[in-house]
Amino acid sequence: MKKLEKTNPRLVRLIDDLKAASRSSGAPLWRDIAKRLEKPRRNYAAVNLSKINRHTRSNDTILVAGKVLASGDIDHSVTVAALGFSGQAASKILAAGGKCLNIERLMKEHPQGTGIKILR
């Protein structure tokens, strides 16, 4: 049986960086996200804005190991880090006063991984 490997260079580098950050800081959050991203792409999270709005408060930091989609509305400012955003989701988050980050940037801003909620 053929062993399948990730071919997206950004994703391979991100997984390696997440594992390195987990080893250096001792934060289990980054190891958990790396393991989720090593799985097949069909298992990645697809989170709608309505779910983010339901499970967060103002000024929360959210991490999605997958893509953020635009279904629903968001009525408070949150910082959302994800592998990808749909165009409408990013514009709705920014319109509510929030921020859209990639996972690499969130990892640099919060090396200990504290205060971050994971949504799937």
Backbone as a ProteinNet text record, in pm:
[ID]
protein_1_A
[PRIMARY]
MKKLEKTNPRLVRLIDDLKAASRSSGAPLWRDIAKRLEKPRRNYAAVNLSKINRHTRSNDTILVAGKVLASGDIDHSVTVAALGFSGQAASKILAAGGKCLNIERLMKEHPQGTGIKILR
[TERTIARY]
83.7	0	88.4	53.2	129.9	105.1	213.4	199.7	171.7	66.1	28	92	144.7	205.5	142.7	148.9	98.7	189.1	129.8	208.6	205.8	119.8	112.9	230	325.8	443.2	411.1	310.1	271.5	221.8	140.8	84.8	191.9	284	393.7	478.8	510.9	590.3	514.6	383.2	301.4	298.2	281.2	278.2	411.5	521.3	653.9	673.8	630.2	643.6	558.8	438.9	352.4	415.4	473.4	539.5	660.9	737.5	854.8	813.2	705.8	657.4	608.4	546.5	499.7	617.5	722.6	840.5	911.3	925.1	1002	926.3	795.2	719.4	650.1	638.5	567.6	416.7	366.8	223.2	159	68.4	5.9	-90.4	-132.8	-225.3	-168.2	-42.7	17.6	34.1	65.8	76.4	-59.8	-164.9	-300.6	-340.8	-312.6	-348.1	-266.5	-138.9	-55.5	-112.8	-157.1	-214.8	-344.5	-424.3	-548.1	-517.5	-411.3	-377.9	-307.5	-255	-192.8	-296	-417.6	-524.4	-566.9	-643.7	-691.1	-772.3	-767.1	-831.7	-982.8	-1041.8	-1187	-1226.9	-1129.4	-1156.6	-1131.2	-1089.2	-1065.3	-1197.9	-1190.2	-1309.7	-1358	-1488.6	-1552.1	-1652.1	-1615.3	-1693	-1760.6	-1890.5	-1966.5	-1959.7	-1982.9	-1981.2	-2088.3	-2200	-2305.3	-2255.9	-2174.7	-2118.7	-2016.9	-1935.4	-1839.2	-1913.1	-2019.2	-2097.6	-2161.3	-2209.4	-2274.6	-2177.7	-2055.9	-1963.5	-1855.2	-1865.5	-1761.8	-1823	-1733.9	-1768.5	-1679.3	-1700.3	-1619.6	-1472.7	-1384.5	-1238.6	-1182.3	-1254.6	-1200.7	-1107.4	-1018.9	-930.6	-969.5	-998.3	-1049.7	-951.8	-936.8	-852.4	-936.4	-935.1	-1007.6	-905	-896.1	-804	-875.3	-902	-974.9	-1015.2	-1138	-1184.4	-1302.5	-1307.7	-1419.1	-1510.8	-1639.8	-1739.1	-1833.9	-1905.6	-1979.6	-2124.4	-2173	-2313.3	-2339.7	-2433.5	-2465.9	-2399.8	-2419.9	-2363.2	-2286.3	-2201.2	-2126.9	-2150.3	-2181.9	-2219.3	-2122	-2004.9	-1902.8	-1765.5	-1665.9	-1532.4	-1459.3	-1403.4	-1323.5	-1201	-1097.5	-980.1	-990.1	-992.7	-1008.8	-884.7	-823.7	-711.7	-757.3	-727.4	-770.9	-676.2	-692.8	-616	-662.7	-792.1	-846	-978.5	-1013.7	-1138.4	-1206.8	-1339.4	-1409.8	-1407.2	-1423.3	-1417.1	-1521.7	-1643.8	-1751.2	-1729.8	-1676	-1652.4	-1549.9	-1443.1	-1339.8	-1397.6	-1477.4	-1533.2	-1632.1	-1710	-1803.7	-1728.7	-1620.6	-1542.6	-1480.1	-1423.4	-1361.4	-1465.5	-1585.4	-1691.4	-1738.6	-1729	-1769.8	-1659.6	-1545	-1435.2	-1335.4	-1344.8	-1253.9	-1132.2	-1051.6	-931.5	-929.2	-877.2	-856.6	-706.1	-659.7	-517.5	-497.7	-376.5	-343.6	-284.4	-275	-230.8	-86.2	-3.9	137.1	150.7	72.6	81.5	31	-76.7	-127.9	-24.7	44.8	146.5	260.6	296.2	401.7	355	228.1	175.5	145.5	110.9	76.5	156.4	286.8	367.7	328.2	271.6	229.8	92.7	18.2	-112.1	-220.5	-201.8	-301.1	-409.2	-529.8	-640.4	-696.4	-669.8	-717.9	-820.9	-935.7	-1040.3	-1033	-1048.4	-1049.3	-1194.8	-1232.6	-1365.8	-1350.1	-1439.6	-1439.2	-1576.8
-117.9	0	124.5	218.3	340.3	435.2	491.4	587.9	725.4	787.2	918.7	1026.4	1128.4	1240.7	1369.4	1469.9	1601.7	1659.1	1721.5	1780.4	1932.8	1991.4	2136.4	2184.2	2257.2	2296.8	2385.7	2471.9	2557.1	2472.4	2372.2	2287.3	2200.3	2148.3	2068	2153.1	2274.7	2365.7	2405.3	2429.7	2465.5	2352.1	2229.7	2115.7	2102	2117.3	2110	2222.6	2342.8	2456.7	2439	2383.4	2358.9	2258.6	2152.9	2052.6	2112	2193.9	2257.5	2353.4	2428.5	2521.1	2445.3	2331.1	2250.1	2196.9	2154.8	2104.1	2215.3	2332.1	2439.7	2505.6	2523.3	2591.9	2495.8	2371.4	2274.9	2290.3	2364.6	2387.9	2273.2	2197.5	2085.7	2130	2255.7	2306.7	2291.9	2329.3	2326.6	2184	2089	1948.3	1895.3	1934.3	1891.5	1942.3	2067.5	2124.2	2057	2028.7	1959.9	1822.7	1749.7	1616.6	1626.7	1730.8	1748.3	1778.8	1855.8	1892.4	1779.5	1681	1565.9	1469.1	1478.2	1390.2	1430.6	1346.6	1382.8	1511.7	1579.7	1709.8	1703.5	1591.9	1578.1	1581.5	1564.1	1568.1	1705.3	1802.4	1936.3	1999.7	2089.8	2158.8	2260.6	2275.5	2380.3	2447.7	2564	2630.8	2754.5	2765.2	2882.2	2993.8	3115.2	3230.9	3221.9	3159	3145.6	3064.8	2963.3	2883	2964.3	3040.7	3127.7	3228.4	3286.2	3384.9	3322.7	3199.6	3131	3096.1	3055.1	3000.5	3097.1	3224.4	3319.7	3443.4	3517	3648.6	3750.7	3875.1	3981.2	3965.4	3989.4	3984.6	3844.8	3737.9	3602.2	3574.3	3478.4	3432.7	3290.1	3265.7	3138.1	3078.8	2946.5	2874.4	2767.5	2766.5	2667.5	2592.8	2461.9	2380.3	2341	2439.4	2419.7	2554.9	2561.3	2681.2	2744.3	2877.5	2952.4	2992.3	2959.1	2986	3096.9	3156	3279.7	3262.3	3143.6	3126.4	3182.3	3272.2	3336.8	3472.3	3534.4	3666.5	3662.6	3760.9	3775.2	3916.6	3930.3	4061.7	4116.7	4055.1	4107	4081.5	4152	4140.1	4020	3937.6	3823.2	3815.1	3752.6	3724.3	3578.3	3554.2	3418.7	3382.2	3269.1	3215.4	3084.7	3066.6	2946.3	2916.8	2798.5	2760.2	2839.7	2871.3	2950.3	3014.9	3118.4	3191.3	3206.5	3196.6	3234.2	3386.9	3441.8	3587.6	3660.4	3608.5	3672.7	3659.7	3547.2	3529.6	3630.3	3648.2	3744.3	3885.6	3922.7	4057.7	4077.8	3976	3988.3	4000.3	3924.8	3932.8	4070.9	4121.8	4253.9	4363.4	4348.1	4446.9	4451.7	4338.9	4334.7	4385	4424.3	4475.3	4369.5	4250.8	4141.9	4137.1	4033	4015	3873.4	3859.5	3729.4	3705.1	3596.9	3563.4	3425.3	3400.6	3263.4	3197	3066.6	2993	3026.2	3048.1	3080.7	3207.7	3308.2	3435.1	3420.9	3345.2	3322.9	3249.3	3155.3	3079.9	3171	3269.3	3363.5	3461.6	3502.8	3598.6	3534.7	3405.4	3332.8	3203.8	3210	3087.5	2986.8	3031.4	2938.8	2878.1	2938	2884.6	2907.1	3002.9	3026.8	3123	3102.9	3191.8	3170.9	3056	3029.3	2918	2940	2838.2	2771.1	2639.1	2562.9	2531.2	2562.8	2526.1	2427	2326.5	2232.6	2212
0	0	0	-83.2	-98.1	18.7	72.8	181.3	121	170.1	119.7	205	140.9	210	160.8	243	205.2	96.8	-2.8	-111.1	-110.4	-30.1	-19.7	66.2	8.6	86.2	205.7	193.9	306.9	423	391.9	495.5	561.2	484.7	539.8	633.4	590.8	673	801	788.5	903.9	1006.3	961.5	1052.8	1124.8	1051.6	1113.6	1214.9	1180	1271.3	1396.9	1381.4	1496.6	1592.2	1537.1	1621.4	1692.1	1620.7	1681	1792.1	1770.4	1872.9	1995.5	1974.7	2086.4	2167.8	2099	2170	2246.8	2185	2248.6	2364.2	2349.2	2453.7	2549.1	2510.2	2594.1	2587.7	2489.4	2475.6	2397.1	2458.4	2388.1	2277.8	2279.8	2178.4	2038.1	2020.9	1887.1	1835.9	1924.2	1884.6	1840.8	1912.9	1879	1740.5	1712.5	1581.8	1470.8	1496.9	1397.3	1365.3	1465.7	1442.8	1362.5	1388.8	1311.8	1165.3	1140.2	1002.7	928	999.3	933.9	877.9	925.6	878.7	737	670.4	536.5	535.9	424.2	412.6	433.1	401.7	419.7	567.2	656.9	801.2	862.6	783.8	835.8	877.5	972	1020.8	918.1	910.3	831.3	924.9	976	1079.8	1021.7	1046.6	1001.7	1104.7	1057.8	1148.1	1255.7	1226	1326.5	1446.3	1422.6	1532	1611.7	1542.5	1611.8	1697.8	1645.4	1720.1	1844.9	1833.5	1945.6	2058.6	2024.3	2123.1	2169.8	2134	2173.6	2237.8	2300.1	2354.1	2284.9	2316.4	2257.1	2297	2203.3	2220.4	2247.6	2215.6	2226.5	2109.4	2129.2	2022.6	1988	1860	1812.4	1712.6	1717.3	1622.5	1555.3	1423	1343.7	1259.1	1278.1	1199	1069.7	987.8	863.9	807.4	758.8	690.1	763.1	760.3	817.2	701.8	716.2	612.4	656.7	562.4	587.4	628.1	649.2	684.5	824	832.3	959.3	970.2	1085.1	1111.2	1241.8	1260	1384.8	1434.7	1564	1616.1	1719.6	1735	1826.3	1766.6	1818.5	1760.5	1820.1	1733.1	1773.4	1682.3	1732.7	1651.8	1610.5	1480.4	1429.2	1348.6	1384.1	1307.9	1245.1	1117.5	1047.3	932.2	877.6	760.4	638.5	635.2	524.8	561.5	487.6	508.2	372.7	371.7	250.6	244.4	126.4	110.4	192.7	193	268.2	418.4	462.9	607	656.3	581.3	621.3	627.1	529	529.4	644.1	679.7	791.8	924.8	941.2	1064.8	1078.2	969.7	972.2	995.5	938.1	956.5	1101.8	1173.1	1313.2	1406.1	1348.9	1430.8	1471.8	1413.3	1446.9	1356.5	1376	1295.1	1238.8	1117.9	1054.8	1044.9	1102.8	1101.3	1041.8	993.5	959.4	1083.7	1082.3	1201.4	1235	1133.6	1156.6	1240.8	1208.2	1281.7	1424.9	1443	1578	1663.1	1603.6	1675.5	1720.2	1638.8	1676.2	1783.4	1777.8	1874	2009.9	2011.8	2134.9	2143	2168.9	2168.1	2275.6	2386.7	2491.8	2464.1	2372.8	2336.1	2440.3	2527.9	2632.4	2583.3	2630.7	2597.5	2458.6	2398.2	2262.1	2268.3	2202.4	2194.3	2057.8	2057.1	1931.8	1897.4	1776.2	1727.5	1613.5	1611.8	1500.5	1447.3
[MASK]
++++++++++++++++++++++++++++++++++++++++++++++++++++++++++++++++++++++++++++++++++++++++++++++++++++++++++++++++++++++++

